[in-house]
Amino acid sequence: MSRDLYKKTSILASIVLVFVICGSLGSLQNAYGLPKTGMIVPLYSYPGNDWNTLVQEKQNHPSVPIVAIINPDSGPGTRDTNYLYGVQKLQSSGIQVIGYIYTANIGYNEITSYINDYKDWYHVNGIFFDQMSNVKGNETFYASLTNYSKSVGLNFTVGNPGIDTLPSYIGTVNNLVIYDNPNLPTVSSFEGWHKNFTKSNFSFIAYNVNATNKTYVENMSRLVQYMFVSNSTLPNPFNSLPGYLDTLMSLLDVPQNNTVFVTVNASTTKGTPLTGLWTVVTFGKNSSSGFTPFTFSAISGNNYTVTLSNFGNYTLDHWDDLTKSNTRTITPAGNLTLTAFYGTNHTIPVNQTSLPVMKKHVLSNQSYVYSAPKSSQVSHTGSIHATISYATGDRAYSYGVSLKIYQDSSQSIYRNIDSISGNPFEIDSLPLGHTYKIEVYANGMCADIEYVRLDPSKNLAPKDLTLHLSPPGGMRPNVFYNDGVTPVANAIVYIKDQDNKTWAMDFTDIHGQTLRFWLEPTIMNNDHYTIDVKIGQHMSSSYWPVFLYPGVAREVSIVTPWPPMVDSLVTVKAYDEQSKLLSAKNSSFSVDLLDNNGNLLSESKINYHGEANFSNLKVGDYVFRLVDPSNGNKWSESKVTIDGTKTSFSIFKDHVPIGMSSNQTSGTNQN
């Protein structure tokens, strides 16, 4: 979507709220934690009237999130102070600004150079990767770009394949524009595999649309986090704002009765806005959370507790009401904006003191070789004082928590910390002058990603860092036969993670349901669960990927490939010791049908064609037994699996009955 020459992204282009907790865009949630749909605006005009109009729209509809994509020249172009002032004006009104970069056939180094320009020249909030790939194999490239963007403080990334993409791209950026074309996308086109993920992963951009439609906007608001609809047309549909912009904003700005909107902002004591500070709002037993600027809808007259975390070198100094606790309780009567002011931690100059050598380490298993630094080495390394907390702000139990630490934009793990023996804890001996990406894992699933920079001039005081654990996600498998209606009873269900580790097991009841399992949420692009369903010893079916979201309980419907009943007649051909068909003409043999536990279910006499027939069988493991009813001898058994794919079986008569030796048989025959 170049400003000068619009290139249709669907021709060339193709993991987190992405529900990952890594630095996300300021979001809007309601009192129960559900994200509000906003607008993503390709603001490709030069700073001027359109920019002012968008600011006015945000002021008229403060509860509607707006993301503005600026595009000086298919990238940052050359430095222009008008863009800097324009971006500042957009941001001061509550609009998040991201910078456009054309990524098709451009190398990693060139793109990261553009990211640096956007950061240094315009101080944007994030990056818009246009012409994003949608083919398998390029996921790591875009994940690397996102990691780099976040490492320099641009915490929100949007990828634009312009058309539908692969689930494997979820998490490589914070949000995916999977429709960028003329006319409106169909609602059903967002109801496929996409419904396995939260709507905050998806957006659409449509142009050449003559008018807005209330019902359509309401339906799509359930499925996407951002939308943009314009009546402009090719060759450049983004050189002006749509004439019905205010109407579209009004359709997105439909509050419930008694609903008010509360925005939580953060700023330095000098007035510089701070984004990306963790915010938790609790209302009774409900909670929602996100990063500043954070907006949530509330019910007028109810009490809400708002908690803001400290981060890195920033410590809360006071709120706008002059209270100094990180937590405050509010009872909003109307729309409300809260501002928390942060000061920087005091640090002792390096040349006035020295650090003692660490003698005690609370980290129980770090996979690196470490010697306590000598005093002459102290100035070259620093440490992080980390606390693990739940979304409510409570300190978390550290069992099952591990960390992966990356340095700067490297994709190679700098340090593994396999377990933690206490909380809080310290991560020491980290070289100064680097930005560290810290991935937090709870029971093998990524729970949080935080970034911290160790400043060479402030190496004495450990950096304070809060790492967040999400509440578990719930799943209850509902297992059905291939008609999608008939439940599968008494099946064994295993829940495994992406590393094939089993976390839960249960049997289905008569309704095809298991217990509800509460497990770690899946917030990284590779995290998922697999549900294995087994009937008997030889029938299994796997359903994946299954994704869990923090605090959300979901029903998982699994339709197996097996029919509830085998419609075809099941035929068993019986043969004698010479492999000749037995027949009712010369024998009285029959075939018994037993379940896998040896219980007799049915019997069928062998007919003149040497066949025994069974009907109306459920799928499962069975045993065929060849018997002679005249004397009760059991001549052979055959274990089979009936799953509807095979309906013809064979059984062969042994030389001696089951449980008898050849000598016993000879003696019987002589008599």
ROSE-739357 format. One record per atom (N, C-alpha, C): x, y, z. Coordinates in pm, whole numbers, plus 50000, padded with zeros to 5 digits. Atoms other than C-alpha are relative to their C-alpha. Last residue first. Layout:
N
XYZ...
REM end
This chain:
671
501225004349936487024073552212498835001849907500015014649994489964074851985498764994950069500415005450128489104111051898499944984850003501434997850018489194121452260499524993749872500735009149912492564105852316498515001349983499895013650053493964122852010499224990250085500865000950117492654156852124500014985949944501385000549953494164152752468499044998349885500215013349941497484143852311498574998550049500235009750108497314174652082499764986150054498785004150069496934197052386499654990049891499765014550001493704214452488501304997249925499915005449865493084250552596500234985150007499354991149904491874262552256499974993650138500834989849937490894233352037500825008550097500545004649871493584215451837499145011150057499965014749998494624217651472499424994450130498735005949958493514253951454499914984850000500125010349896490544265651252501394994450032499525013250039491244297451054499934990550120499555007149882489364330551079500324985749960499815014550011488854356150804500424994350134498935005549918487514391750787500074984949980499815014350028485404413050550501234995050075501185007649954483994446750660500124985149974499875013850044487004470050642498834992050057499225000250124486954507950661500154986049943500794996050115484094509850910500764999849870500114985450002486294509751220499225005149879501044996450095486234473251322499795015150008500494986449977489474462851487499005003349890500184991050113490174425751499499585013850050500264986549951491454398951736499955009649881499364989750083491124363751594499595013750053500444986349975490374332951804500765009649909499034989350027490574295751730499375013550033498925004350087488944261751782501005010949963499654986950056486674265852081501284998049920498594997150026485104232452162500165013749934499494988949921481584232752305501455003449977499205005449889480684198152177500635011050086500395013849970477854204951933500794994350116501035000849896478364242851952499634985750039500855011150043481654240351761498954997950107500445010049901483374273651805499184989149931500595011250073485424298551600499674988950099499615013249949486014330051807499254989349922500785010750064486044365451667500524986750053499385013250016487414391251912499004990949930500825011949975486524428251898500874987549989499245012450003488144462551910499094988450039499235003649883485964492551828500784987249978498575001150025483374506651592500724996650131499294987649975479794498851677501474998049969498884999949907478234468751511500545014250018500224989649899474794469451353501085000050108500494986850042475284436751164499865009350119500384991849887477164403851193499585013849948500314985950026477574375750940499535007150127500824995449888479274341650955499805015149983499944986549945480514327950625499105001350123498874999549907481414293650487500155013450069498864993750068479164298250184501225001150091499525009150104476614272950314501205005849924500985003950102476234293750630500644990949895499394999650133478404295150942498984994949899499655012950057476264301651247500605001949861500565002050134476434336251401500464986549947499465011850068477024346151762499284998449866500875005650102476664378551959500644987449944500954990150049478104399152242498984994149904500705004250121480054374252452498945010349963501435001849979482304392252703499324996649867500395014150003486034386152656498534997550024499855005649866487244420552765499534985550008498575001049970487854432652409500284994450138499344987049987484274424652319501454998050044499744995949863483254390552195500585014150001499444986449997481654378551870500125004450145500434991349891481144340951844500685013749986499024990049957481504323051512499385008650109500514986349996479654290951434501125009250047499234989149938480594255751335499225013249997500974992349920478064228351265500675011950067499564996649864479964211550985498905007850070499215010749939479584194350646500495003450141500275013250058476894213150461500714988950076501095006249924477054243150694499664986349946501344998050054480364250650530498984993250088500975008449930483994254650622498615003149947501164994249933486114270650356499194989450072501205001550079489384253050282498825005650078500394987250061492584266050435498864998649902499414999950134493854230750503499625012649921498555000549987493234234650879500715000349865499485011249921489674246050814501525000250001499245010050076488544280550702500454988950093499345010049915485894304650831500644989249914499855012750072484924336450644500834990550085498835007649956483734364650871500014986749924499955014150038481384390650720501304993750048498655004849972480454424250866500024984949981499955013049935477304437250698501464996050020499865012150082477604473750608500024987550086501225002850075476214501950819500084986949923499565004850130479014501651075498764995549923500385013950024477554522651354500504996149862500585004949875478674555551507499604985349990501474999549999480944560751206499474995050134500685012849991484644567551272498485001749999500295005250134486604597451147499154987450000499075010550039486354615451483499654994749860500735009450084484534648451527501014989849948499115008650078486104667051816499144990049924500755010750068484214696251966500954992449908499315004250122486344716652206499254988249941500405013450036484374736052467500684996549867500595002750131486184766352596499624985449988500365014150009487014781552932499314997549867501145003150085488814815052915499794984949997501264998049931491044827353197498764996549922500004997949855494064830752972498625002750056499804985949973493424816652624499865002650150500674995649879493854780652519500365014450029499424988349935494704768852169499155003950121500994994549908494084734352023500685011350077499544994849872496114724851716498845005250083499074989349967495144697051677500005010449888500604987150035492804667151693500965011050046499414988149938494284632351691499335012549946500184988450087492464599651626500525012250074499664987049944493154565451769499815010849896500664989050070491884530351716500335013150069499474998150134494134501051804499355011549922498564999650009493934494652175500525004849865499295012849995490324502652251501505002149985501025010049972488894535752137500694986549996499765014250027491504563052162498764991950036501175007949961491184600852131500274985549962500015013450057494334622252124498814992350056500915009149930493884659452187499994986749926500575010350086496874680452081499114991150086500295013149944497784712752256499464990949891501335005550027499424743852119499854986850075500675006749888502404766652157498634995049958499785014550007504364773951839499284992450110500475005650127502984809251781500204984949991498954998750101503244818752146499604992449876499954986250048500244825052372501145002449902499075000450113499024790452461500065013849938500474994850129497404791152804501104999549894499324987650036498644767853081499485005049865498605001450037496044741753167500605013649966499464986449991492634738353328501514999249986498604998849963491004705853213500405014850001499434987750055487234701953215501435001450053499904989149905486374665553278500475012649928499065003049893485594645052973499825010550110499234989349937482554646552748500974994450103498774997850076481134621552498500905010550060500204988250085477674624752652501225003149914501015003650101477804589252788499695011649907501215005549941481064598452963498994997049889501244993050033484464602652801498824993250067500905007750085487474588452984498765008549969501305003349943490234610853119499234991649900500635011850060493854620553069498674997650069501275004249940495864652353134499474987849926500364991849885499254668453077498714995450068501405001849960500934644152836499735007750129500105003249858504194657252688498534999450040500545013549981504254655152309500014995750146498835008749984506464686252279499614985650030499295000450128503554706552136501264991550006499544987150050501494697752442500794998249871498554998950011499454666452506500385013949948499664986350037495904660852630501525001250003498734995049949494874624152628500205014449951499574987250057491294611852587501285004550070498924994249921490294575552639500485012649930498744998350072486914567052487501035005950096498945008849951484174554252716501255000349913499905002949857481354570752520501184990850027499175011949981481624586352175500184998050149498814999249914478764610852131500734986650008499995011249907476474608851825501265000450086501134999349906476044643051664500104989350108499954987549926479034651251443498935001550105501224992650032478114623351203499935013350073499864991650119481754612651218498715006649954499735007950120481454600951576499935009149878501135005050078481604626851849500504990649890499585009150106483984637152128498774994049932501275006350029483384668052343500224991449876500255006950126486714678852491498604994049995500715012549978486544703252782499744993649865500565007050116489114730952778499254987650048500745012549979490114757253030499544993949869501135001150091492814783653017499334986550017500115011450092495074790653309498805001349908500855010549942495614825553451499844988649901501414999050035498544843753292499194989650077500595013050032501874846453463498525002049972501415002849976503574880253448499644985749961500365009950101507214889753490498624994750033501115008849966507914921553684499674991049882500805004750113511344937153639498914990750052501215006649952513494957853872499144996349880501254996050066516914964953724498844992350062500655009950088519694958653972498725005749940501295004349947521364990454103499374989949906499895004049861525044993054018498684994750056499805014349982525154992353639499954995650145500825002449880523605025953561500104985350039499754989549902526005041253306499254997850131498635000549946526235009353101500275010350108499264988150040522425008453069501404999650059499064997149893520924973953098500935011049952498664995850044517914972852868500845003450121499344991149906514804952952953501395003449945498744994550051512264935252737500585009450104499674986549957509464912752860501365004049941498754995550062507764882252716500225014450045499764985650008505104863752913501305002349925500994992449925503464829852965500195015149985499584986149984505224807252715498895008150067500714990750087504124771452776500465014350028499685002050140506514745252915499315009349903500285013850041505004742953261500174998149849500645006849888505084780753292499594986249952500755012250030507554797053054499444994250130500375007249878508804832853074499134988149962501215008050019510604847252773499774991850126500165010749901513104874652855498654993349976501365005250014514364897252575499884987950092500255014249979517474915352683498514997149985501425002249971518684948752549499764985050009500805008650088522434953552571498545000350044500064994350134524874979552705499184991849903500724987350014525794959553012500005004749855499204988950052526814923053012499155012549978500434996650135524484901553225500845011849951498905001450097526204885953525499545002249857498804991849991523024883053733500984997149887499285004850118519414872253710501255008649990499114991250072517964877454058500654992849882498705006350024514954862354224500845009649917499224995550117511644873154371501354993049989500664988850066510404845954401499815011150104500624990049916512494815354486499365010949917500235005249865513964783054356499365010250092499804988849908513684790353985499644995250140500914999749886514014763853718500415011350093500945011150003515504757953374499034999950116500185001949856517184791553327498884989750015501155007949956518524791252972499984999650152499925007449874520884818952860498694992750024498804995549929521764836652537500174992350131500214998549855519254817252328501325003950065499375010749923519934823451959499825002750149500985010849988517464845351768500564988250078499555013550034519634876051827498884989950020500945005950096517864909751829500394985949959500274991350115519494922652150499034993049905499284987349996520424893752381499795007749871499364996750127517944865552432500655013750012499544986350012516944850052764500745001749868499064999550111514834818952805500365014649979499774988050079513184814153142500934997049883498674999650060511624786153344500105012349911499674988350081508664784053581501434998949949500305002350141507404750153699500315011649909499805013850046507284760554065499594998749853499025001150109507604798354106500194985849949499175011449962504454805354305500904996649883500355013450046503194839454200500944989550058498775007250029503244873154375499684985449974499495008449892499814888954353501284992949957498944993149929499364916554093500584992150115500604992349890495974903753976501035008350074500634988150058497554893153646499375008850107501205003050076499774869453844499415013049947501304996449946503244879953946498894994849912501045006450081506824868053901498665002650067501115005149921509384892154046498964994249905501275003850064512744899053887499004994750101500765004649883515784918254011498574997349953501434997150004517874920653696499364994150125500935010549959521644922153704498575005149992501084995449916524584941253562499084988550034501185008549993527924934253404498975006150094500355005050132530854955153280498764991150000500544989350083531304977353584499554995149864501374996849966531674946753805499395010249905500895003750109534754933653630498585004850020499604992950121537384950753843499084997249884500404986049990535534939754155500375007949876499094992649915535844903654047499605014749999499114990050058532814887153899500925006250104500314987149942531454855154052500975010549949499144997749886532084827053808499665013850055499944986949937529414815053571500954999850117498875000649908529114787053319500215013950057498864992450048525674786453161501094998950105499115007450088522604764753185501045009349938499774991650117521004780853487501034993249913499435007350113519534756753739500105009149879499535013549970518604766754092500674993349883500365007650119518364804154058500614986250012501275006949979518504817454412499544992549878500804999450122522174825854393498724992250023501185008649995524174834154702499195002049875499665013049941527734846954709498844990450000501175007949964527514877154480500444986650058500155012150079530754897254487498794992450050499405012149944530274931154645499784988349907500935010549960529484960454416500754988650066499805012350076531714990854406499064989550054500185012249922531175026654510500354988149914500084997349858531635062854409499894987450084498694997049944532945058654053499955002850150499105011549996529855040253939501285003350073498964999750104527495068554027501004988850019498754994849945524695057254259501055000249892498865009150014521335053154087501255006750052498724993649972518025069054182501124989749987499325004249878515095051754013501325007450016498965010050022513315071753746500684996850131498654994649991510015089053815501004989049975498865008349962506595078453695501285008250008498744993250030503295096853679501164992150059498995003249899500055077153659501325006349957498614998850041497205092453460500914997150119499075000549888493565082553487501425001349946498615002650037491015092853224500865000850125498974995849906487305089953299501384996649943498715002950061484055086753108501125006450081499994996750142481205090253352501344996149942501374995950028480255080853708499835003849854500274990450108483435061053765498515002949986501435002350022483955045354106499555009749893500804989450060487735042054136498544995749993501385004350023490105022054353499205011949948501024990649956493855028154336498634994649962501395004350013496855005354321499065010950048500175005150137500465015854256498564995949973499995014650011500195036454575499844995949854498695005150037501165073254564500074984849990499735012149923497915092854572501254993349945498894998249906498235127454414500204988250095500694995549879494845125454233500975001450118500504986350020496785124953904499205005050118501104999350096498625094654033499585014549983501324996249950502015095354205498984999149886499804989249904505665084854180498675004350061501144990949987505365051254009500275010250110500775003449881508825036853948498885010250016501134991249970510605036753612499214994750119499524988949919514105021853576498895009550041498634995850023512804988553453500415010950096499295006850107509054987853490501405005749986498774993050032506744995553777500714992449889498725005449959503324979953755501115010249978498964998050100499944997253745501334994950054498635001749953496954985053945500975001649884499034998650109493374996653894501404999250058498654998349948490634984854130500984999949883498965007050076487094990354008501355003050064498624997949957484004999754210500954991549916499325011549941480625001854038501455003450034500365002049860478655034053990500654988150066500054988049917478735034253609499544996550141501404997249969479525000453461499965011450100500425002949864482994999553310498525003450015501364995349974484554998752968499584995350137500985010649974488304995152955498635006450021501384995249984491075016052805499094988250026500955011149987494805009252844498625005850026501284994949949497515033252725498934989249994500384986150021499245014652873500385004749861498914990449989499544977052852499485014149974499384996050125496944950452918501065010450028498654994649989494774934853183500535003449863499494998250135491254924053262501355006950013498854991450019489834910253584500325001049852499544998550138486624894953706501235008949996499135011350034486034882254059500535000849858500505012449939484654915754176501004988849974501394996349971485964941253926499344987550056500835010449940489724940053883498645005850035501254994549948491824960853643499194988550055500985010249962495474951753579498795007050062501164994949928497884974153388499044988650029501015010249975501374965553264498925005250093499975003549859503324995553136498804991050032499525013649973503774994652757500124996550146500865010950046503575031652677500594986750044499375013249988505035061252866499004989549952500865011949991504065096752766500824987150008499795008550118506635124152846499144987550011501064999150099505165148953095500204991849875499744988550087508195156653312498995001049886500344988049923506935133853591500265012749920498944996249908507035106453331499565012550076499164989150046503715095653189501165001650097498814998649918501265066953210500895010649939498794995450066497705065553083501165000250099498874999249908494705045453203501245003849919498705001450066491525051553006501095002250103498894995349918488105045553161501304997249926498685004650045484995042652949501085006650084499084988750014481425044253073501374994349963498605002950025478585019553032500795012949986499224997749879475245026353200501484997049982500624991149902473445011352899500875000750124501175005949936475854994952659499425010150098499895005049863478155016352449498734993150046501365002649951478035018652069500114994350140500094993749868481225034851943498594998750055499075007149911482015012251648499875004750144500435014049996478905024151464500904991750091501195000749914479775059951559499504985750011499554998949861483275056051414498824998950096499355012649966481765043651088500485000250145501065010149989479395073351074500604986650042500664998049871482275097151149498884989950021499145004149889484335082650864499295001350135500875004749892481465085650612500814995550122500984989849966483405107250367499124996150116501345001950056486305083150371499045010950046500865007449909489765097150450498614998449939500954991649927492095107250169499174991150091499514986250002495135094449977499055009650069499674995449866494365058850080500605014050002501214998549918492485045149778500285005850138499544998149863495435051749548498805002550089498725006449972494955037949194500535002250141498685000450062492315027749294500155011849902499745010750097489175038049479501455000449953498994996550099487995058349778500314987949913500654998950131484725048949952500985004449891499884987150069486625036550256499244999649868500865000550118486285009450521500025013849936500024987250070488925002750786499194998249873500524999950137488764975251046500175014049942500014987150069490504965951369499404998449861499654989749904490214938151628499955014049939498744993050025488344914151403500245010550108498995008550065485694887051447501345006849980499795012349921482964899951679501224992349953499384996049873483284934851532500224988050091498545000750014482614918851193500715004150128499565013950021479014911451287501524999049993500215007549876478364946051434500504985649986498994995649904479934963251134499864992450131498715005450042477804942550896501095003750100499995014449970474614950051086501354993849965499965002449856475334987351085500114985250033501175008149966476184990050717500104995950146499825009149887478555016050579498694992950030500684996249876478265031350233500304989850108500784987750010479885032549890499405004650132501245003549931482665007349943499185012850014501045000650105485535011149694498674995350058500234987350069487925003149979499014997849886500845000950121488294975650238499825014049941500024986850064490964970250505499234998549870500224999450145490664940450740499965014649955500564987350047492004931451082499654998649853500434997850138492914899951275499455014149977498985003550098494884887651577499695005449860498954989749999492724906151828501154996849907500204990650111489844883551722501105010449994500764988249961491134856151949499955009949885499184989549942492264824251781499115011750041499165006449898490604790951695500865010350074500755000349874487944811951521500714992050108499754988149920490484820351248499324999450137498985003249900490384784751115500235011650096499395013150022487154794450939500964996750112500565009749906484874822751052500544985949977499284998649874486694852350897499544989850103498575001650030485674843950539500865001750124499615014149991482124838450670501494997949973499865003749860481684875650733500534985850012501155006849943482324882850368500274996750147499845014549991484984908350283498744993850059499925005449865483744942850182500274985049998501255005849950484534957949845500224993550136501254992750021488024964749706498814991950049500525001050136490954946649869498775008849982499684986450042493074944150182499675000949852500804995550116491894913150369500365014549975500165011350092494074893250608498985002849890501034995250092495464923150796499834989349894499895003250142497354904651070498835006049923501284999850069497934916951426500244997949851501124998649907500634913851690498654998949932500284985849979503244899651454498825000750096498824993850060504844865251425499905015150005498934997949904502244854051679501275005649940500504994049876499814839351427501155001050099499564986149993501824832451111499445007250122498634999349948501524794751162500535014250007500014998649853497754797751120501405001450059499915012849931498384803750748499955002150151498655004849975497214834750559499944986550070499945009849892494104849350403501404994250011500935011150024494674879550182500154990250116501054995150089496324913550222498964989749964499975008550119499494897850364498935004149899501054999050100499644928250589500274990749883499595005550128501574923950913498845000349902501115004750082500984946451213500594994849869499715002850141503564952351485498764994449933501175005450068503134969151823500324998249852500555012349943506004973752068498844993949925501194998750085508294998551900499204987250018501094992749937510745000252193498775002349916499674985750004514034991052024498835008550050498764997749927513764954352125500415014750001500284998949857510114954152020501275003150079500814988249977511024961651660499735002150149499124988350010513794935951663499225012850031499104999849884511504908851795500915012249997500784995949883508884917951536500885000850123500254985650014511454916151257499205005450118498744993149971512624882251382499835015149990499845000349854509034869651393501285007250041500844989449945508684881751034500035000050153499544987050047511674861550914499185011250065498894995649916510744831651130500505013949961500474995549870507354828550960501135005750086499544986349975508794827550610499605005350137498554998950006508674789850560500535013850030499265006749894505024784150478501505001649979499635013850035503484809550245500874994350111500985009049937501584840750357500294985449965500185013350061504304866550299498884992450070499525011149919503834902250417499734986849929499625010850091503314928250147500644988450076500855002350117503204955850410500594989149912499255007350102504884953450751499074996849883500945006650091503304980650969500814993649887499665001250141505594990851258498914992349926499795013350056505095002951614500235000749850500285010749904504475031451856500294986149946501295006950018506105059051650499854989050104500435005549870508945080851778498634993449992501424997149979509185100551450499434994150129500534987750060512875104451363498615003650049499184988249971514735079851586499375013049950499824997749857512115052451602500715013250026501314996549942510985054951242500145003150149500354986450044514625055951130498665004450059499214990449923515505025451342499675014449962500584999949864512655005751187500745010150087501214991750006513895015950842499345000850138499534986250013517345001850928498835009749993499674995549864515634970251051500585014149998501244997849925514044966950707500305005050140500624987850050517334971950524498735003250077499234988449955519104946450744499385013149953500184997549857516384920150699500715012950043499275007749901516414921450321499765004750142499094991049929513754935250087500644992050114498694999950067511994914049825500975010050062499795009950105508534922749963501375002049936499075010849964508784941850292500244989949889500245009650108507284976550226501024988850014498805005150066507524994650559499574989649897500115009050115504765017050702501394996049951499344995850123505205032651047499984989349893499025009950044502785028151336500525003949862499434997550132500905054851530501034989349968498745007250011498565048351822500515001049857499865008550119495885075151859501384993450002500295014049967495225088152210500084990549883501455001949997494905125252127499614985750035500534992649885498535131552227498484998850009499795007549876499585103851990499405007250120500825012250001498045120451686500114992750133501394995649984499575154151775499054988150000500204995949860502995138451830498565004350025500075012149919502765120751495499745003550146501285006650026501955153351319499814987550084501034992449930504855171451485498624993649980499775001249856507275144151375498915007350077500475013249958505755142651027500174998250150501464999350004506185180150986499394986550040500514995749870509785175951105498485001350001500914988950026510655155750795499365004050132500514993949877513555131050790499205012649970498994991249940513885113550458499365007550116499584989250090511755083750357501165007850057499814987249929510395064550657500435011549911499035001649893508975036650440500205013650064499895014749996506915034950122501024995750105499565003250136507645072650121500234984949989499334988750067506225090950425500404996949856499225005250112503765063250512500685011549927499434989050077501915067250842500974994349896498795004150071499635039650965500515012049921499734992650123497145052351224501324995349941498605001950040495775028451485500185007249867499584996650136492545040051646501494997449985498555000250027490845025051952500275003549853499705008350117487215036551993501505000249975499975014249964486535048552348500344990949883498775003949930487555084552275500084985250033500275014049964484865089452009501214994450075501455002049998484615127051948499634986050048500544992049891488245132452048498494998350012499605006649875489315103751827499475007750120500825012149985487295118251540500354992650129501334995849956488935152351594499084988050020499884995849860492395136751574498635003950054499905012449922491385119251252500145003150148501335006249996490195152151104500034987450085500804992549903493485168951198498604994050014499455003249868495425141751016499205007150109500445013549965493185145250714500494996050138501425000449966493685183150712499534986050042500844988650036497485183250728498574997450040500634993749883500335158650759499255012749963499024991749929500935143950411499315006550119499914986150044498435117050312501085007350080498894998550092499075080150371500125014149942499954985350006496965076550682501185004049912498844996950085496125039750629500055015249976500164990050106493655038550922501305001449921498634998950047493185008851155499975008349871499764997050140489895013351339501505000649972499674986350037488664998551665500275001249851499494998350136486994967251796500225014749969500914991950082486634964852172500645002149864499454988750075488484936552347498955007149915500185002750142486634915352605500475012049919498785003550069488044916752959499874997349852499765014349989484844915153162501174995649912499875003749860484514951953232500284985350020501154996549920485234959252870500194994850141500745011849959488594960252705498815004350082501224996649929490414986552503499274987250033501215006850042494004981752403498815005250076501024996149906497275000552403498654994949955500564986750021499394980952163499015003050109501064998650098501144950752300499585014449987500434986250011504464945052465498985002449893498884991450037504644907152492499465013649962499964988549913501564893252664501205008749969498754999249927500854869552385500005012650081500235001549859497194867752303501304999250077499435013349995497864883751964499864997550149499485012749956496444907952200500064989949886500095001350045500824869852192499125003650058499835008649989502504836651617499545011649983500805010749957500404861150119498895006550083499855004049862501694887149941499154988450036498695005249964502364892149575500044994050139499365006650114498924896249421501304993550045500455013850013496924902849738500684992849886499245009649921499004933249820499584985849979501015008849943497704954649538500674988450072499745013450053500454979849485499054990450071500645010649923499325015949532500234986649931500495009550098501825039449378499454988150075499864994550135502685070949567499444990849894500764987550015501385062049913500015004849856499154988350013502545025949887499155012549982500834988150000500005000050000500875012550000
REM end
